[in-house]
Amino acid sequence: MKIFRKNFVRYIDAGLPILYVDTFEGYKTKEIIRELCSQHRRDVIEWNLLGAVDFSDGQTLALPKSDLAATLQLLIDDDNLDNKTLILQDAHFSLDKPETIAALKAVAQGITSGKYDCTVCIISPLVPLPKELENYTTIMELDPLTEENIGEIVRGFIKTQEIDQPEDDLLNKIITRLKGLSQTEIYNILSLAISEDGMLTSRDLTNILEQKQQLVKKSGILEMIRVKETMNDIGGLENLKRWLLRKSEIFKQIKKAQDFGVDIPKGVLIAGMPGCGKSLTAKAAAKSFDVPLLRLDMGRLMGKYVGESEGNMRRAIKITEASSPCVLWIDELEKAFAGVGGKGGGSEVTTRLFGNFLTWMQEKDSLAFVVATANKIDALPPELLRKGRFDETFYVDLPNRTERRKILEIHIRKRRPRDLSRIDLDRLADKTDGYCGADLEGVVREAIESAFVQKKPALTTDEIIDAIENTHSLSEVMKDSIDDMKKTYETLKLKSASK
């Protein structure tokens, strides 16, 4: 916690009025703040919905319970704010009330003007910051636990519980799996792990992963996708598949790769036509990497309070890193960052989210491989396309003849494998120029459905051709848009996903 401690002291010395610590670790944060305030001979008053305590004498203060505004007003009236750090928990329940906002603003203005030598410290896992308090507030986070910190926690737990210490290899694996979790979460997982057999075993590695999956579910921001698709389910896109398979080899032996001087893979941006396999590739990548697939819905990040959206982004990043190694799939990236650099409240929030995302992509060293997809790459901010954000950017075009043949074969084999040898795939490939992968899958589905309804014993080439003739291809429906996309890909000199 060196960075948090250093910044906290620096901010107090600078007279910053409101420090907002975005964390679930309320108890631990209070301990650190009390320790720092004691070292600097600063009194602490702590308030939550159950009341207030002055830690200079340990006495419960006669302040209104559950009424933050009234509490602050009494402290102002009694001139009881000098040389104080005021720790507020549960404050997020009151930050939508005008009287609470007014009271906090009055305290903040008093601190800024030099009337009070005081710091307000709000500790909360939610950051519903009202606009009126934005200029007075500095948002802080606890330092993430390092492997060394986690090792100390695990060894301390083993000693406290008086259980046998696992072999070094297993202990190191457990410590690595616990990366990204908070101290409380680690204690909970370890307690659960020893509840059955009283020891830490290799089975607990699976339990740790399951508990990380619980974090994803509880977040409401990320979704864990069950993956069954493999690279063999993708027809074509050979350049992209080969590139991803190479990255998966690095991922699977990352320690050896790093020792050799190989950088940790960051991710890939896949742009191109809708229905041409971008989402399928994200799923197949997770399967190839043999890690969980998390899907980030950027729409869920947006909150109604100032700072809430940015807090959600930070939380999504934390959970992603806690779930690593993993693949993070961000679909239709251009919709997420539409309006970056524009004017107005919505654009400002989007710009800040974009800044947070860029910083993370640039600096991240976790085993979280990002697969971002976009239909309209020209709608993305140019900063996102610079080297150092993603390892590579590919574009996916409409499938060529060879790819169309392969896609048709995949979908027929999946549904009617016994009929495949009788189907003229070359003839079908010739008749589907301009069709995307989703079009081709739809054609096969429709043909099989038609054959079933007509009580035909098997799927035939003619049945599929009838379905083709009744289908408008993507190149027909979106001709102008597709032409514009192709020009953009040529201008940007993006790497083709196909051979």
ZAMIDO-23914 format. One record per residue (C-alpha): residue number from 0; residue in three letters; y, x, z. Coordinates in nm, 3 decimals, padded with zeros to 5 digits. Example, Ala and Ser with C-alpha at 12.3 -4.5 7.8 and 13.67 -1.06 7.14 Angstrom:
BEGIN
 resi resn       Y       X       Z
    0  ALA -00.450  01.230  00.780
    1  SER -00.106  01.367  00.714
END
This chain:
BEGIN
 resi resn       Y       X       Z
    0  MET  00.000  00.000  00.000
    1  LYS  00.231  00.298 -00.045
    2  ILE  00.437  00.140 -00.324
    3  PHE  00.481 -00.193 -00.141
    4  ARG  00.579 -00.015  00.183
    5  LYS  00.825  00.215  00.008
    6  ASN  00.988 -00.069 -00.187
    7  PHE  01.006 -00.300  00.116
    8  VAL  01.196 -00.041  00.321
    9  ARG  01.418  00.042  00.024
   10  TYR  01.505 -00.325 -00.034
   11  ILE  01.588 -00.379  00.335
   12  ASP  01.813 -00.071  00.338
   13  ALA  01.984 -00.198  00.022
   14  GLY  02.053 -00.535  00.185
   15  LEU  01.862 -00.747 -00.064
   16  PRO  01.871 -01.096  00.089
   17  ILE  01.540 -01.263 -00.010
   18  LEU  01.210 -01.087 -00.074
   19  TYR  00.938 -01.314 -00.215
   20  VAL  00.589 -01.165 -00.173
   21  ASP  00.352 -01.329 -00.422
   22  THR  00.015 -01.302 -00.247
   23  PHE -00.276 -01.490 -00.091
   24  GLU -00.303 -01.210  00.169
   25  GLY -00.056 -01.364  00.415
   26  TYR -00.204 -01.217  00.734
   27  LYS -00.229 -00.865  00.595
   28  THR  00.125 -00.884  00.453
   29  LYS  00.266 -00.995  00.789
   30  GLU  00.093 -00.703  00.962
   31  ILE  00.249 -00.453  00.720
   32  ILE  00.596 -00.608  00.751
   33  ARG  00.580 -00.616  01.133
   34  GLU  00.474 -00.250  01.136
   35  LEU  00.758 -00.146  00.904
   36  CYS  01.015 -00.348  01.099
   37  SER  00.893 -00.194  01.427
   38  GLN  00.937  00.155  01.281
   39  HIS  01.293  00.065  01.181
   40  ARG  01.369 -00.113  01.511
   41  ARG  01.418 -00.444  01.345
   42  ASP  01.324 -00.772  01.514
   43  VAL  01.092 -01.018  01.342
   44  ILE  01.108 -01.397  01.352
   45  GLU  00.815 -01.573  01.193
   46  TRP  00.816 -01.937  01.081
   47  ASN  00.548 -02.161  00.938
   48  LEU  00.484 -02.534  00.945
   49  LEU  00.352 -02.503  01.301
   50  GLY  00.673 -02.354  01.440
   51  ALA  00.851 -02.021  01.491
   52  VAL  00.793 -01.710  01.704
   53  ASP  01.034 -01.429  01.788
   54  PHE  00.819 -01.113  01.790
   55  SER  01.080 -00.913  01.980
   56  ASP  00.965 -01.092  02.299
   57  GLY  00.663 -01.292  02.176
   58  GLN  00.828 -01.619  02.271
   59  THR  00.791 -01.942  02.076
   60  LEU  01.136 -02.050  01.962
   61  ALA  01.266 -02.399  02.023
   62  LEU  01.308 -02.468  01.653
   63  PRO  01.217 -02.778  01.452
   64  LYS  00.855 -02.767  01.340
   65  SER  00.786 -02.837  00.972
   66  ASP  01.159 -02.848  00.891
   67  LEU  01.263 -02.521  00.732
   68  ALA  01.618 -02.633  00.654
   69  ALA  01.684 -02.737  01.015
   70  THR  01.530 -02.411  01.141
   71  LEU  01.758 -02.200  00.922
   72  GLN  02.061 -02.404  01.021
   73  LEU  01.989 -02.353  01.393
   74  LEU  01.950 -01.978  01.340
   75  ILE  02.286 -01.976  01.161
   76  ASP  02.457 -02.187  01.430
   77  ASP  02.314 -01.974  01.714
   78  ASP  02.420 -01.654  01.534
   79  ASN  02.058 -01.537  01.567
   80  LEU  02.020 -01.356  01.235
   81  ASP  02.154 -01.007  01.303
   82  ASN  01.908 -00.716  01.283
   83  LYS  01.633 -00.958  01.191
   84  THR  01.356 -00.995  00.937
   85  LEU  01.276 -01.362  00.894
   86  ILE  00.919 -01.413  00.770
   87  LEU  00.864 -01.755  00.614
   88  GLN  00.517 -01.886  00.539
   89  ASP  00.444 -02.230  00.392
   90  ALA  00.799 -02.221  00.254
   91  HIS  00.683 -02.325 -00.093
   92  PHE  00.624 -02.675  00.045
   93  SER  00.999 -02.706  00.112
   94  LEU  01.157 -02.526 -00.183
   95  ASP  01.205 -02.845 -00.384
   96  LYS  01.429 -02.996 -00.113
   97  PRO  01.807 -02.967 -00.166
   98  GLU  01.873 -02.907  00.206
   99  THR  01.626 -02.615  00.215
  100  ILE  01.778 -02.460 -00.097
  101  ALA  02.127 -02.497  00.051
  102  ALA  02.025 -02.339  00.384
  103  LEU  01.851 -02.043  00.217
  104  LYS  02.150 -01.995 -00.011
  105  ALA  02.385 -01.995  00.289
  106  VAL  02.174 -01.728  00.462
  107  ALA  02.152 -01.523  00.141
  108  GLN  02.528 -01.539  00.088
  109  GLY  02.583 -01.433  00.449
  110  ILE  02.356 -01.132  00.398
  111  THR  02.521 -01.039  00.068
  112  SER  02.871 -01.060  00.219
  113  GLY  02.770 -00.840  00.513
  114  LYS  02.797 -01.116  00.773
  115  TYR  02.427 -01.083  00.868
  116  ASP  02.210 -00.772  00.881
  117  CYS  01.902 -00.974  00.792
  118  THR  01.623 -01.003  00.537
  119  VAL  01.442 -01.324  00.448
  120  CYS  01.081 -01.256  00.351
  121  ILE  00.888 -01.544  00.193
  122  ILE  00.510 -01.496  00.176
  123  SER  00.329 -01.735 -00.055
  124  PRO  00.063 -01.746 -00.330
  125  LEU  00.296 -01.979 -00.524
  126  VAL  00.641 -01.892 -00.654
  127  PRO  00.824 -02.224 -00.711
  128  LEU  01.163 -02.051 -00.707
  129  PRO  01.463 -02.284 -00.752
  130  LYS  01.725 -02.177 -01.004
  131  GLU  01.992 -02.167 -00.731
  132  LEU  01.808 -01.887 -00.548
  133  GLU  01.707 -01.678 -00.848
  134  ASN  01.994 -01.427 -00.824
  135  TYR  01.931 -01.367 -00.453
  136  THR  01.554 -01.317 -00.478
  137  THR  01.337 -01.015 -00.551
  138  ILE  00.969 -01.085 -00.620
  139  MET  00.719 -00.837 -00.477
  140  GLU  00.343 -00.788 -00.493
  141  LEU  00.098 -00.597 -00.277
  142  ASP -00.048 -00.283 -00.433
  143  PRO -00.389 -00.349 -00.594
  144  LEU -00.674 -00.190 -00.402
  145  THR -00.795  00.140 -00.546
  146  GLU -01.163  00.237 -00.558
  147  GLU -01.093  00.461 -00.259
  148  ASN -00.946  00.164 -00.064
  149  ILE -01.244 -00.055 -00.157
  150  GLY -01.485  00.219 -00.052
  151  GLU -01.318  00.236  00.290
  152  ILE -01.339 -00.144  00.327
  153  VAL -01.708 -00.154  00.229
  154  ARG -01.805  00.137  00.455
  155  GLY -01.604 -00.016  00.739
  156  PHE -01.784 -00.347  00.687
  157  ILE -02.125 -00.174  00.691
  158  LYS -02.035  00.005  01.014
  159  THR -01.898 -00.309  01.183
  160  GLN -02.201 -00.518  01.083
  161  GLU -02.438 -00.234  01.183
  162  ILE -02.644 -00.257  00.864
  163  ASP -02.807  00.020  00.661
  164  GLN -02.587  00.187  00.403
  165  PRO -02.725  00.156  00.046
  166  GLU -02.808  00.459 -00.166
  167  ASP -02.500  00.625 -00.313
  168  ASP -02.569  00.498 -00.666
  169  LEU -02.592  00.133 -00.555
  170  LEU -02.295  00.171 -00.320
  171  ASN -02.080  00.305 -00.604
  172  LYS -02.186  00.016 -00.828
  173  ILE -02.093 -00.236 -00.557
  174  ILE -01.754 -00.070 -00.508
  175  THR -01.688 -00.076 -00.884
  176  ARG -01.786 -00.444 -00.910
  177  LEU -01.543 -00.530 -00.629
  178  LYS -01.244 -00.385 -00.817
  179  GLY -00.959 -00.630 -00.864
  180  LEU -01.041 -00.835 -00.555
  181  SER -00.831 -00.866 -00.240
  182  GLN -00.943 -00.746  00.102
  183  THR -01.015 -01.102  00.217
  184  GLU -01.220 -01.175 -00.096
  185  ILE -01.419 -00.854 -00.048
  186  TYR -01.500 -00.942  00.314
  187  ASN -01.610 -01.292  00.211
  188  ILE -01.836 -01.161 -00.066
  189  LEU -01.993 -00.892  00.155
  190  SER -02.051 -01.145  00.435
  191  LEU -02.224 -01.377  00.189
  192  ALA -02.429 -01.087  00.050
  193  ILE -02.583 -00.996  00.387
  194  SER -02.629 -01.354  00.509
  195  GLU -02.984 -01.384  00.371
  196  ASP -03.147 -01.046  00.425
  197  GLY -02.903 -00.853  00.642
  198  MET -02.848 -00.576  00.386
  199  LEU -02.672 -00.489  00.062
  200  THR -02.915 -00.474 -00.232
  201  SER -02.901 -00.462 -00.613
  202  ARG -02.928 -00.844 -00.615
  203  ASP -02.583 -00.857 -00.463
  204  LEU -02.432 -00.716 -00.784
  205  THR -02.512 -01.052 -00.946
  206  ASN -02.368 -01.235 -00.644
  207  ILE -02.043 -01.042 -00.679
  208  LEU -02.017 -01.147 -01.044
  209  GLU -02.081 -01.511 -00.949
  210  GLN -01.805 -01.498 -00.688
  211  LYS -01.567 -01.352 -00.946
  212  GLN -01.653 -01.646 -01.170
  213  GLN -01.544 -01.874 -00.885
  214  LEU -01.202 -01.706 -00.892
  215  VAL -01.171 -01.790 -01.261
  216  LYS -01.263 -02.155 -01.203
  217  LYS -01.023 -02.194 -00.912
  218  SER -00.730 -02.044 -01.102
  219  GLY -00.687 -02.338 -01.340
  220  ILE -00.530 -02.090 -01.584
  221  LEU -00.837 -01.914 -01.720
  222  GLU -01.162 -02.059 -01.845
  223  MET -01.497 -01.881 -01.852
  224  ILE -01.677 -01.949 -02.180
  225  ARG -02.056 -01.944 -02.201
  226  VAL -02.146 -01.733 -02.502
  227  LYS -02.457 -01.757 -02.720
  228  GLU -02.307 -01.645 -03.053
  229  THR -02.387 -01.293 -03.177
  230  MET -02.260 -01.074 -03.460
  231  ASN -02.550 -01.209 -03.670
  232  ASP -02.386 -01.553 -03.659
  233  ILE -02.085 -01.419 -03.848
  234  GLY -02.114 -01.425 -04.226
  235  GLY -01.922 -01.128 -04.363
  236  LEU -01.627 -00.959 -04.186
  237  GLU -01.830 -00.636 -04.198
  238  ASN -01.535 -00.402 -04.129
  239  LEU -01.434 -00.597 -03.820
  240  LYS -01.792 -00.628 -03.692
  241  ARG -01.856 -00.256 -03.739
  242  TRP -01.533 -00.173 -03.554
  243  LEU -01.620 -00.405 -03.263
  244  LEU -01.973 -00.265 -03.235
  245  ARG -01.827  00.085 -03.207
  246  LYS -01.594 -00.031 -02.929
  247  SER -01.885 -00.199 -02.751
  248  GLU -02.073  00.131 -02.744
  249  ILE -01.772  00.293 -02.576
  250  PHE -01.746  00.002 -02.333
  251  LYS -02.111  00.024 -02.230
  252  GLN -02.090  00.395 -02.145
  253  ILE -01.726  00.415 -02.042
  254  LYS -01.761  00.692 -01.783
  255  LYS -01.924  00.927 -02.034
  256  ALA -01.668  00.827 -02.296
  257  GLN -01.376  00.900 -02.062
  258  ASP -01.525  01.235 -01.963
  259  PHE -01.541  01.313 -02.335
  260  GLY -01.172  01.222 -02.372
  261  VAL -01.208  00.873 -02.523
  262  ASP -00.943  00.618 -02.422
  263  ILE -01.043  00.285 -02.266
  264  PRO -01.043  00.023 -02.547
  265  LYS -00.743 -00.211 -02.516
  266  GLY -00.817 -00.488 -02.764
  267  VAL -00.782 -00.624 -03.114
  268  LEU -00.549 -00.869 -03.286
  269  ILE -00.722 -01.080 -03.552
  270  ALA -00.490 -01.267 -03.789
  271  GLY -00.581 -01.490 -04.078
  272  MET -00.675 -01.821 -04.225
  273  PRO -00.782 -02.102 -03.993
  274  GLY -01.154 -02.174 -03.995
  275  CYS -01.251 -01.826 -04.112
  276  GLY -01.430 -01.693 -03.803
  277  LYS -01.161 -01.559 -03.570
  278  SER -01.274 -01.760 -03.266
  279  LEU -01.639 -01.699 -03.348
  280  THR -01.566 -01.326 -03.354
  281  ALA -01.413 -01.340 -03.004
  282  LYS -01.732 -01.501 -02.872
  283  ALA -01.959 -01.259 -03.056
  284  ALA -01.755 -00.965 -02.924
  285  ALA -01.821 -01.069 -02.563
  286  LYS -02.193 -01.098 -02.642
  287  SER -02.192 -00.756 -02.805
  288  PHE -02.003 -00.600 -02.514
  289  ASP -02.247 -00.779 -02.278
  290  VAL -01.963 -00.901 -02.054
  291  PRO -01.814 -01.241 -01.956
  292  LEU -01.568 -01.411 -02.194
  293  LEU -01.248 -01.547 -02.040
  294  ARG -01.017 -01.773 -02.240
  295  LEU -00.648 -01.778 -02.153
  296  ASP -00.471 -02.104 -02.229
  297  MET -00.108 -01.996 -02.253
  298  GLY  00.006 -02.358 -02.218
  299  ARG -00.130 -02.365 -01.863
  300  LEU  00.097 -02.077 -01.765
  301  MET  00.413 -02.282 -01.801
  302  GLY  00.551 -02.416 -01.472
  303  LYS  00.850 -02.631 -01.385
  304  TYR  01.008 -02.395 -01.129
  305  VAL  01.197 -02.072 -01.194
  306  GLY  00.952 -01.782 -01.167
  307  GLU  00.644 -02.007 -01.160
  308  SER  00.540 -01.925 -01.518
  309  GLU  00.577 -01.553 -01.460
  310  GLY  00.379 -01.589 -01.137
  311  ASN  00.103 -01.765 -01.329
  312  MET  00.099 -01.481 -01.583
  313  ARG  00.068 -01.223 -01.306
  314  ARG -00.211 -01.427 -01.149
  315  ALA -00.394 -01.455 -01.482
  316  ILE -00.371 -01.078 -01.526
  317  LYS -00.496 -01.020 -01.171
  318  ILE -00.794 -01.250 -01.220
  319  THR -00.873 -01.093 -01.557
  320  GLU -00.875 -00.747 -01.402
  321  ALA -01.078 -00.876 -01.107
  322  SER -01.332 -01.011 -01.357
  323  SER -01.353 -00.688 -01.553
  324  PRO -01.549 -00.568 -01.735
  325  CYS -01.476 -00.871 -01.952
  326  VAL -01.335 -00.987 -02.285
  327  LEU -01.009 -01.186 -02.262
  328  TRP -00.967 -01.426 -02.554
  329  ILE -00.616 -01.550 -02.633
  330  ASP -00.627 -01.807 -02.913
  331  GLU -00.333 -01.882 -03.146
  332  LEU -00.113 -01.614 -02.994
  333  GLU  00.184 -01.709 -03.211
  334  LYS  00.212 -02.046 -03.034
  335  ALA  00.216 -01.878 -02.696
  336  PHE  00.517 -01.660 -02.771
  337  ALA  00.715 -01.888 -03.003
  338  GLY  01.084 -01.864 -02.918
  339  VAL  01.083 -01.506 -02.788
  340  GLY  01.438 -01.370 -02.797
  341  GLY  01.594 -01.713 -02.843
  342  LYS  01.849 -01.886 -02.623
  343  GLY  01.791 -02.158 -02.366
  344  GLY  01.573 -02.192 -02.057
  345  GLY  01.243 -02.232 -02.240
  346  SER  01.304 -01.929 -02.462
  347  GLU  01.409 -01.717 -02.165
  348  VAL  01.086 -01.799 -01.981
  349  THR  00.880 -01.725 -02.293
  350  THR  01.062 -01.394 -02.339
  351  ARG  00.986 -01.293 -01.980
  352  LEU  00.620 -01.392 -02.021
  353  PHE  00.606 -01.188 -02.340
  354  GLY  00.757 -00.889 -02.159
  355  ASN  00.497 -00.914 -01.883
  356  PHE  00.217 -00.935 -02.138
  357  LEU  00.346 -00.636 -02.338
  358  THR  00.381 -00.422 -02.027
  359  TRP  00.026 -00.504 -01.922
  360  MET -00.116 -00.431 -02.268
  361  GLN  00.071 -00.100 -02.278
  362  GLU -00.023  00.018 -01.929
  363  LYS -00.357 -00.144 -01.848
  364  ASP -00.648  00.082 -01.764
  365  SER -00.898 -00.188 -01.667
  366  LEU -01.211 -00.278 -01.861
  367  ALA -01.056 -00.600 -01.991
  368  PHE -01.081 -00.601 -02.370
  369  VAL -00.832 -00.842 -02.529
  370  VAL -00.924 -01.037 -02.842
  371  ALA -00.611 -01.218 -02.959
  372  THR -00.616 -01.444 -03.264
  373  ALA -00.326 -01.572 -03.474
  374  ASN -00.295 -01.791 -03.782
  375  LYS  00.066 -01.702 -03.867
  376  ILE  00.120 -01.339 -03.784
  377  ASP  00.477 -01.348 -03.918
  378  ALA  00.561 -01.582 -03.627
  379  LEU  00.472 -01.308 -03.376
  380  PRO  00.741 -01.081 -03.226
  381  PRO  00.731 -00.746 -03.412
  382  GLU  00.694 -00.555 -03.083
  383  LEU  00.343 -00.694 -03.053
  384  LEU  00.231 -00.523 -03.374
  385  ARG  00.336 -00.174 -03.270
  386  LYS  00.072  00.088 -03.200
  387  GLY -00.021  00.109 -02.834
  388  ARG -00.043 -00.267 -02.779
  389  PHE -00.372 -00.335 -02.959
  390  ASP -00.614 -00.071 -03.082
  391  GLU -00.618 -00.233 -03.427
  392  THR -00.498 -00.540 -03.618
  393  PHE -00.726 -00.703 -03.877
  394  TYR -00.664 -00.988 -04.116
  395  VAL -00.932 -01.241 -04.209
  396  ASP -00.913 -01.376 -04.564
  397  LEU -01.102 -01.665 -04.722
  398  PRO -01.466 -01.553 -04.761
  399  ASN -01.564 -01.386 -05.088
  400  ARG -01.874 -01.487 -05.283
  401  THR -02.112 -01.262 -05.088
  402  GLU -01.973 -01.387 -04.758
  403  ARG -01.992 -01.752 -04.864
  404  ARG -02.358 -01.706 -04.953
  405  LYS -02.425 -01.550 -04.614
  406  ILE -02.235 -01.822 -04.424
  407  LEU -02.430 -02.097 -04.602
  408  GLU -02.756 -01.916 -04.528
  409  ILE -02.668 -01.889 -04.157
  410  HIS -02.591 -02.260 -04.119
  411  ILE -02.892 -02.378 -04.318
  412  ARG -03.123 -02.142 -04.129
  413  LYS -02.983 -02.270 -03.799
  414  ARG -03.049 -02.638 -03.883
  415  ARG -03.321 -02.653 -04.153
  416  PRO -03.498 -02.314 -04.160
  417  ARG -03.806 -02.459 -04.338
  418  ASP -03.592 -02.566 -04.637
  419  LEU -03.403 -02.238 -04.681
  420  SER -03.642 -02.083 -04.935
  421  ARG -03.592 -02.381 -05.170
  422  ILE -03.211 -02.373 -05.159
  423  ASP -03.026 -02.200 -05.445
  424  LEU -02.770 -02.010 -05.235
  425  ASP -02.624 -01.829 -05.537
  426  ARG -02.542 -02.157 -05.708
  427  LEU -02.382 -02.292 -05.389
  428  ALA -02.177 -01.975 -05.342
  429  ASP -02.044 -02.005 -05.698
  430  LYS -01.935 -02.365 -05.637
  431  THR -01.747 -02.298 -05.311
  432  ASP -01.472 -02.059 -05.417
  433  GLY -01.172 -02.116 -05.185
  434  TYR -01.380 -02.267 -04.905
  435  CYS -01.339 -02.129 -04.552
  436  GLY -01.625 -02.083 -04.307
  437  ALA -01.550 -02.413 -04.132
  438  ASP -01.555 -02.590 -04.471
  439  LEU -01.897 -02.443 -04.549
  440  GLU -02.039 -02.541 -04.211
  441  GLY -01.905 -02.893 -04.263
  442  VAL -02.068 -02.913 -04.606
  443  VAL -02.409 -02.817 -04.464
  444  ARG -02.376 -03.063 -04.175
  445  GLU -02.277 -03.347 -04.409
  446  ALA -02.562 -03.271 -04.651
  447  ILE -02.822 -03.269 -04.373
  448  GLU -02.685 -03.594 -04.230
  449  SER -02.695 -03.756 -04.575
  450  ALA -03.054 -03.643 -04.634
  451  PHE -03.159 -03.786 -04.297
  452  VAL -02.989 -04.125 -04.353
  453  GLN -03.149 -04.152 -04.699
  454  LYS -03.486 -04.066 -04.542
  455  LYS -03.538 -03.765 -04.768
  456  PRO -03.818 -03.529 -04.660
  457  ALA -03.612 -03.212 -04.701
  458  LEU -03.267 -03.070 -04.764
  459  THR -03.203 -02.985 -05.131
  460  THR -02.950 -02.788 -05.328
  461  ASP -02.831 -03.105 -05.502
  462  GLU -02.768 -03.272 -05.166
  463  ILE -02.544 -02.983 -05.065
  464  ILE -02.363 -02.986 -05.402
  465  ASP -02.285 -03.356 -05.352
  466  ALA -02.132 -03.268 -05.015
  467  ILE -01.930 -02.987 -05.176
  468  GLU -01.789 -03.224 -05.437
  469  ASN -01.680 -03.463 -05.161
  470  THR -01.501 -03.189 -04.964
  471  HIS -01.146 -03.064 -05.017
  472  SER -01.145 -02.692 -04.947
  473  LEU -00.891 -02.516 -04.726
  474  SER -00.743 -02.345 -05.032
  475  GLU -00.664 -02.689 -05.180
  476  VAL -00.522 -02.840 -04.862
  477  MET -00.311 -02.538 -04.758
  478  LYS -00.244 -02.365 -05.091
  479  ASP  00.123 -02.276 -05.030
  480  SER  00.063 -02.163 -04.671
  481  ILE -00.232 -01.947 -04.774
  482  ASP -00.031 -01.781 -05.052
  483  ASP  00.245 -01.701 -04.802
  484  MET -00.007 -01.561 -04.551
  485  LYS -00.160 -01.331 -04.812
  486  LYS  00.184 -01.193 -04.903
  487  THR  00.255 -01.128 -04.535
  488  TYR -00.072 -00.940 -04.484
  489  GLU  00.000 -00.725 -04.790
  490  THR  00.352 -00.650 -04.667
  491  LEU  00.233 -00.552 -04.319
  492  LYS -00.056 -00.348 -04.466
  493  LEU -00.306 -00.495 -04.220
  494  LYS -00.667 -00.380 -04.226
  495  SER -00.907 -00.621 -04.397
  496  ALA -01.189 -00.760 -04.181
  497  SER -01.412 -00.779 -04.489
  498  LYS -01.557 -00.502 -04.704
END
